[in-house]
Amino acid sequence: MPVPVPRQRAIPAVESGQAQAARTVGGPLKEEAHRDATAVNGTGATLTLLLIEDDPAGSPIVPDLLDSAGKPIRVRTARNLTEAERLLTDDVHCILLDLALSAPGGSDTDDELAVLRHVLQLAPRHAVLALTASGDAERGAEAVRVGAQDYLFRDELDGRLLSRAIRYAVERKRSDTAERRLAEGRLRAQENRRLERGLLPTPLLEGSQLRFAARYRPGRSRALLGGDFYDAVRTPDGTVHAMIGDVCGHGPDEAALGVELRIAWRALTLAGLCGDELLNTLQQVLEHERADEEIFATLCTVDIAPDGRRAGLCLAGHPAPLIARPGRPARLLPYDNNGPALGLLPGARWPRMQVELGAEWSLMLYTDGLIEGRVGEDGERLGQDGMVELIRRQLSEGLRGEELLRAAVHEVRELNGGELTDDVAVVLLDRAP
């Protein structure tokens, strides 16, 4: 049996109001909703209506539509849902559905709106107008509750009423789509923030005289967590252990691996491991958990004696910490015995260096995101020397603790000319008499 050829009619048009609506919904979301639900053709003036109605006699139920410019409107007519599915292309703005149309498949059903439900599933991004018999307002209202943008009475159609209803339906669908996507985006963002905040550490330093501050900025856009990680704990003997690390890359997989390494470090530290033994175990964790054999992580660990005057330092391919003491310029701690990054060399060793701190000091641990920003017109890296000079100047201005870290990260961003592309983590431990 040959497939019926759908009829297409061109009748005078009305203004669709597309340009004005495009200005009311801002940003990329507007463009997406506009493209998906109400895409217009290149002129921006032609509206396309898909009429779905079973009219064996071929008598038109859509009256002439006129606007002040007399521009044409494209009307596609489908006599069943099979034809409608074929004609439902991206340039269709609105569907005018006759609720008297037979239910899908021609099956008997008690659901008077079965055909509408089918069309809404078929065209979830298009505006839909329901067409019903005069006086059947209850059925029309139920159609709106189910998902149609509005309803019209079949025997009361005129050009002015229909053109206004089409414009309203298109704009309402666009607005509903934009609002729904905004709400979904907000919910996803809230869930991500709750998850990522839960993954950031809460230092366990109860009973310690040291002051702790940290600053964290992920390189990923709209993220709260990157591949950098840090932590600090105090063990029962009074020793304060702190660490900072960086998984190569700054995507979600690297962020997840960073969290695993941080949690493993805390558990191993509280279990009594430190130095080379701890780093060797962390390397095994990384090798088992990484998605690619080329993934590695740098790490800096310090264990500060209970009296606060000395510390053990281990570096696994990581920049050396900065120490500042009264009456002396801030400087980097020695890093001659820097071992390889975790995950690079099986059976590697990481020597533990003894460092004298003194009675009053500030110790800053950081990731390379802080020193790899660009400076000057030549775009050179800030580097460790530039960072040391920056911190010296800010210390001379009286900045300390969280205020110092905030100012340091802000100035590095300013020197870079905008957001840094890599994750940044900075930890500051202070001891004052």
Steps between C-alpha positions, in 0.01 A plus 500: 500500500656836403586741777277811489683811389467771768339823390681833540328835476641850504274770635573858610709529811510678830796634687647226716672729751818287487751784503352661808489170691861425409603811689310403814688179578872563535818306431570153362188355662284736296674394181458131578134528592436722201672253268339191645144616551438799276769513232414749227616499141767733367266799457383490861144583382336175385311287748435131431189331634438125493127426491407145603135430415301221337307678222407253224308768308804724495312803631742737672444573867774762518365841400695764313759673715600851419752739644580856410776389260302216343792260542435130426475233763590143424235246597568129485207264534522145627196270499644257753785466745717310254492795260549741789818325611642531148411869472618595850832664411703758693344794314151421637412748773153393607268200470124544470350166603138399452407302812235318296778314319504124552720365775840358398464171316125542482458305824208557731588694812318676782763774497351789301841665485700199383578667169626813679722296732647325197572830326663644813730197512568534129573874519614589856675819381217646290209721597163323477151647463204269564193530276170381647127533448317817595386494861740219599703731720558229760679282246703797382603592852603139564713514183686800644555315827642206304750721317342705220575873502136599434174375350262637234144421393484355150190686382608837644833532320581825326824642371554749780431249778716228346798726426496631857471146642794377288723786610404444863559124480843540337616756754357310796671178387828684457468657844404169664794323332745768609369502858510121523858484375606778731343317793665172398833677464467657845415164656798331333728782610370478859550123506852536361585766756371288787694199373824687440483691830456166674818377332711797612688426824428616852841513674525303826717729713321502834747567781764652272635853553558541127269717293376356172374675185438375147397636163372290210406592142432225242607561142185338360226744410203491742670239719578504871748214495801433279800270493674685787449372855617580852444396860632541855461279809643483852595157627469398869871569566445869416667492158322710234509344153414705192514426132414645162492321166416533134371234259607580145204646313199673650188316381243307704701175486807678638285660770367159603852354514618796708224434753598132518866589564407755767279253685768232473763743633285586802431135581866401464616797706259427783620139482854617576667498159715790382782584264615247243273223628191718466589626152576151376155385612336804338676415175345155512156655553553730201617215277189297583251787467625701203322461166820532295857392568621849405313661790727614784474722806743733677495523877649699786469376859620655824484363853548770766633390837279554807722789616449669162871578451594243238341298224559210263452576130441261208466618141374279218557711190333792674613864550670568835298683769565862589596598854476849650649598840517835681799709400589277205380511138267224394677221314451150361596198707778280357392259229823325407361159599179534301378152400301417185128559464275215607426258219812562292761255632419163658697446819595869532619646831417833662753623756369683806689822574520654845421873502555744788206739528568707811268653757280710267435428136255468213520202263324517163433190288368555147441332164659606173182677390618789718836537322410414141288807429625746240647843578598798285456563131738216408277249678774352715413272790484651847716216629613431854725806514212727398273339756758544777534871420122536493460334842785704650332822395159395631650391833670839527156657456380314807292231327468172689297179497192477280541865397850428369387201296204687357720792396766270352258305281325820394826668397617194307171509307541871435854449371373221276242734350205285605410156629778248541471189284639262763367407843639700793525379858688682779535397864645721775610385846600766754669472837516801728640503856 
